[in-house]
Amino acid sequence: MLTLYHSVISPNSRRVWITLLEKGLEFKLVEIKLDGEQFKPEFLAISPFHHVPVLVDDGFNVIESLAILDYIEAKYPIPAMLPLNSQDLAIARMVQLVTVNELNPSLIPLSAEILDLPGGNPEKIAQAKQKVSTVLNLFESLLDEHPFFGSQSLTLADVVAGTVVPWLRRSSIAFSDYPKLNAWVDRLVTRSSWQTTEVPIEVLKARMSARM
């Protein structure tokens, strides 16, 4: 059986969890609490950089969330979660990589505003919002007339971006400026996989407060 080692506060973990649910796969879920548990020898044996998520499949350990998603897609191709058309595939990959490389880092300075936590550096928050605006404008253009990125059905790009972008609606960023993206978020958050993996804001706030 597949085993997913994850943390409830990790969007990287959540994207794998959602994909497993969307694929209808049977798996075991093991939570790693990021309070030092990630440094225990038994976890380091499967995750040498002490990061979550990790997917274990019959003794084969896969680290790095994007690699895990590719592994799942290759081994369990139905339902397909990547487009076949070259242009649509490029859109999906762009969304994945821009989310990881550009959008995810912006969540750190914005977390105080999103979770209503004390502190927060006004200059870093302003810089983060500028970066987020660039990303959201790109995503708005990439949706075009499709309900999902490069596809009529859910893709891995939607899963990756969809574990980050919805949280931004809790900030002061005006999502009314991005009508296609706003409608896309509405489509995602009604899916059972998103609702199953959603962390109550109180839990996330408590976990993040303890780490700040």
N, C-alpha and C positions, 0 to 999 in steps of 0.2 A: 504493500500500500504506500501511496505517496504520503510523506510527512512534511508539513510546512512549519518551520520555526519562524516565529514572527513576534512583533510587538504591536500593541494596539495603537500606539502613538506614531507609528512609522507609516507614512504614505507609500514607501517602497514595499513594505510588507503587504499593505492593503491591496495594492494593484495585483499581486500574485493571488491573494485570497479571492478577489473578485473574479479573476480569470478562471480559477479552479471551479468556482461556483457556476460561472457562465458556460463552462465546458461540461458541466454535469458530472464531474469526476468525484470519485470517492477518495477522501484524504483524511489524515489525522492532523489536528491543529495543536501545536505546542507553543505556548507563550513564553518568550524570554523577556524578563523584566530588566530594563536597562538601568538597574541600580547597582550593577556589579556582576549580575548573573551572566552577562555576556563574556566575562573574563574567566569563567570557570573552565578548567582543563577539558571537561567533557564537551563543552560547546566549542572551544577553540579547536578541538580535533576535527570538527566539521566546518568551522568558519574561522580560518586562520587570522582574519583581520577583525574579528569579533563584531561583525556586522550582521544585521538581519535585513532581508530574509535569507533563509537557506531552504532549499528543497532537497529532500533525500528520497531517492527512488531506488529501492532495492540495493542499498549500499553505495549508490552513486550520488555524490554531493554536488549540488549546483549552487554557486553563490552569484551575487549581482542580479538585481531584479530583472533587468532587460534580458540577460542571458537565460534566466529562468523562464521568462515569458516565451522566448524563442524555442526553448526546449519543450515546453508544454505544447506550443503550436505545432512543432515538428512531429512530436510523438502522438498527439491527439488532434488531428487536423479537422475534426468535425465536432462542432460547427466551426467553419473557417473564420479566423479573426484577423486575417491580413488580406488586403486586396491582391489580386493577381496582375491587374493592369499596372504598367510601369509607373505612370504618373501618379496614380492613386496610392501605390506602394510608397513612392517618394514622399507624398503628403503624410502618410501614416508615420513613416520614419522621422520626418522632420518634426512632427508634433511630439513624438516620443523624446527625441534628443533635446529639443528646445525646452520641454518641460523639465527634464533632468538637469540640463546645463545652465539654463537661464532663469526659469521660474522657481524651481525648488530653493535656490539660495535666497531668493527674495522673501520667502516665508519666515526666515529667521528674524529679520528686523520688524516684520509686520505682525509677528505672533502676539506681541503685547497688545496691539490694537484689536486684532481678530478675537483674542481670548479675554480682552478687557483686563489685562494684567498691568501692574504698576511698572514704571520704568519706560524704556523705549527711547531710542536716540532719534530726535526729530530729523536730524540731517540724514541719517541712514534710512529712516522711514521714507523720506522724500525721494531719496535715490532709488529705493526699492520700488516705490510706486511708479516712478518713471520707467524702470525696466519692465514692470508688470504691464504698463500701458502699451509698450512696444510689442510685448508678447501677445496680449489680448487682441490688438489690432491685426497681428499676423494670423492668429487663430480665426478671427472673424472672417478674414478674406479666404482662408483655406476651407472653411465649411462650405462656401459657395452655395449651391442649392441642395446639397446632400444633408440628410438628417444627422449623419455621423461623418467622421473625417475620412474622406475618400471612399465612402461606401454608403449603401442603403441599410446596412446592418452594423452592429457594434463591432469595433476593431480594437486591437491592442492599443492603438493610439488614443482611443476614447477612454480606455481603462487607465492609462498612464496619466493623461491630462485630467481625467475625471476624478482622480484622487487628490487633486490639488486645487483646480480652478473653483469648484463649488465653495471651498473655504474662503475664497477671496470675496465672496458676496457678503461675508460678515464684516468686511472692512468698509471704509468710507469710499472705496472705488465705485464709481457710478456704472453699474452694469447696464443701465438703460442706454449707454453709448454703444453697447454691443448686443443688438437684438437677436442675432442668430446664435451667438454664443450663450446668451441668457436662456433662450429656448432649448438649446442643447443641454444645458445644465438641468433644466426642468425635466427633460426626457430621461436623463441618467438617474436622478435621485428618486424617481418612482420605481426603478427596477428593484427586484427583490434582492439582488446581489449587493447593491449599494445600501439598502436598508439593513440587511443582515450584518454588514461589516461596519456600519456607522457607529462611531464612538460617541457616547453622550458627552455633551460639551463640558459638563461638570467633571467627568473623569479626565478628559483631556486637559482641562485647566489645572486640575490638581497634579497630574503627572508632570506637566510642563512647569508649573510653579516650583515643584520640588527640584527641577533640573536647572532652574535659572538662578 
